[in-house]
Amino acid sequence: MKKLMNQRWFIALVFMVLYKPAMFSQMPALHTFDTISNVFKVMVIAVLGVWFVYFYQKVSLFFVGIVFFEVWRVLATIYCGGNYTSLFIAILNALAICLVVEMGLKTDPDALLDGASFTLGLFVLINFATVLLFPQGMYEFNTFTQNYFLGYRNNSIMLFFPAIIFSIVRSLRKYNKLTLSSFVITAVSFATVILAFSATSVIGMTVFTLFLLLALINKMPNFLNIITYLAINIAYFFGVIILRLQEAFAFIIVDMLGRDLTFTGRTKIWDSALAAFAKSPVFGVGEIENQASRDLIGATHAHNYYLDLLYKSGLPGFLIFFAILIICGMALYRNRKNGKIPFIVSGAICAFMIMLQSEAYYNIYYFFSILTLAAFIPYALPKKDEDGNFIFEEKGKHSLKKKHSYHYYLRK
């Protein structure tokens, strides 16, 4: 049965189940289909879990971190008497995404990248078609109208990034260049976030595109790493969310950009979330229903994922999440001399961390596939010959590129 992880069609099907488009869950007319698909999802999750225990056995530090993070969220929710039952499917989905990517990379990276790129790329294209056909939105859900195949316009970015990254990594691993398919997926994703307009998504895509361009022209500075990303995000969080230093730049924000210093009322939400965290700094308030969150802080989430973690999961949940990011970032940094792939994946994580400063995505676990890819990045690097040279394909032929092996750099 382990041989199924070598099959592109199987990987594609698994990603179809785990990355089920939000439309199927949110449109009442598709309720029956959604129920059936959830049954398949539970079956897939169970099979992946059994395979991992039986065939792979050794548990990585990264996966331990993910498990601790999710378990703590459940414990905090139970302790606070919150709605923990709604967490289970999302948590199991997150763990399954991490498992399939880790097992796929260790078993057959090409099959994983091909299958994932096919499914996620297809979803991106279908979603783009629905944006073109229904500019004002395809259906209404929870008072929001700009919903498309992949759901609400703000949240689709959590699937766009995995689609882009798997496609680009596949291209660079095989051909050492962007293929037409990877270019199309990236361009269509960018076009979608502009047409359906989500400011946060546009910023994230812009940041990532800058990393991609730097990689393509072979200008990949070492200072762009997890330490830099952490420093920037910590400075922003304390400067804006805690100390409100944006008031010192009123002449830019108000006079030049025409925006208000409350970030459209978000400062009040931040104050309420900080007050809730101060009352329960260890466990937070747990995962709660949307209406309960509105009653507590004035919104369904804190409009900042880091603050959302603090007020819902307490300081432990917050620190575990950052520990996971550090594990991923260090793996990429150790492989920084092994071509473009580590730098591009690092760019996706940088964009991800920046986007979390203004959004708290309910489907953030979709991005866990990229975090897993980062943690096990050596498996995604191009194939090598006996001398440690990268091997690439070109019109049915193989070409070599001189490159020391990953183990050489570890010794360094």
Sequence and secondary structure as in RCSB ss.txt:
>XXXX:A:sequence
MKKLMNQRWFIALVFMVLYKPAMFSQMPALHTFDTISNVFKVMVIAVLGVWFVYFYQKVSLFFVGIVFFEVWRVL
ATIYCGGNYTSLFIAILNALAICLVVEMGLKTDPDALLDGASFTLGLFVLINFATVLLFPQGMYEFNTFTQNYFL
GYRNNSIMLFFPAIIFSIVRSLRKYNKLTLSSFVITAVSFATVILAFSATSVIGMTVFTLFLLLALINKMPNFLN
IITYLAINIAYFFGVIILRLQEAFAFIIVDMLGRDLTFTGRTKIWDSALAAFAKSPVFGVGEIENQASRDLIGAT
HAHNYYLDLLYKSGLPGFLIFFAILIICGMALYRNRKNGKIPFIVSGAICAFMIMLQSEAYYNIYYFFSILTLAA
FIPYALPKKDEDGNFIFEEKGKHSLKKKHSYHYYLRK
>XXXX:A:secstr
 GGGGG HHHHHHHHHHHT  THHHH GGGHHHHHHHHHHHHHHHHHHHHHIIIII    HHHHHHHHHHHHHHH
HHHHTT   TTHHHHHHHHHHHHHHHHHHHHH HHHHHHHHHHHHHHHHHHHHHHHHH TT SEEETTEEEEETT
EETTTTHHHHHHHHHHHHHHHHHHHSS  HHHHHHHHHHHHHHHHTT HHHHHHHHHHHHHHHHHHTT   TTSS
HHHHHHHHHHHIIIIIIS GGGGGHIIIIIIT   TTTTTHHHHHHHHHHHHHH TTTTT S  HHHHHHHHSSS
S SSHHHHHHHHHHHHHHHHHHHHHHHHHHHHHHTTTS HHHHHHHHHHHHHHHHTTT   TTGGGGHHHHHHHH
TGGGGS EE TTS EEEEETTEEEEE    HHHHHH 
